[in-house]
Every structure is written in C-alpha cells, then in structure tokens.
C-alpha cells in the first residue's frame, strides 16, 4: 500500500497537480518491537538479511526491574527507526 501511495504521489507531482499529503512521525521503538514479535510469532516476516540494529530497553521494563537485581530485557530495533 505504501508503494502504491508513493507511486501516485510521484505521478501527481510530475503532472504538477496540487495535492495534500501527510507526513507520518517515526514509530516508537517499543511499538516496532511489539509488531516484530507478533509478526515473527505468526511467521509473517521474510528473511531479508542482516539489518543494522540498535539495542534498547523500554522505560517500563527498566522501571519494573529496578531494585530486583535483574537486568531488563534488551530489544533490537532497526537503526532506521531512530
């Protein structure tokens, strides 16, 4: 769907037709991790090769583990979502 939207936007721009567009904010890393875990569980993700990743901890997990002597879980998020 995104590719179709970009194709139409490019076509309209090339024709010089004025149009409205919306710029989406970058997703929260926590939401990206949740989606990837869900999609992996449903076997929806294809193996595309290694992507550069950033290791993060969510604030909630840090807060939940604080003072318990355990380290919060680390998540790997593609660096494009910084």
Rosetta blueprint (number, residue, H / E / L):
1 X L
2 X H
3 X H
4 X H
5 X H
6 X H
7 X H
8 X H
9 X H
10 X H
11 X H
12 X H
13 X H
14 X H
15 X H
16 X L
17 X L
18 X L
19 X L
20 X L
21 X L
22 X L
23 X L
24 X L
25 X L
26 X L
27 X L
28 X L
29 X H
30 X H
31 X H
32 X H
33 X H
34 X H
35 X H
36 X H
37 X H
38 X H
39 X H
40 X H
41 X H
42 X L
43 X L
44 X L
45 X L
46 X L
47 X L
48 X L
49 X L
50 X L
51 X L
52 X L
53 X E
54 X E
55 X E
56 X E
57 X L
58 X L
59 X H
60 X H
61 X H
62 X H
63 X H
64 X H
65 X H
66 X L
67 X L
68 X L
69 X L
70 X L
71 X L
72 X L
73 X L
74 X L
75 X E
76 X E
77 X E
78 X E
79 X H
80 X H
81 X H
82 X L
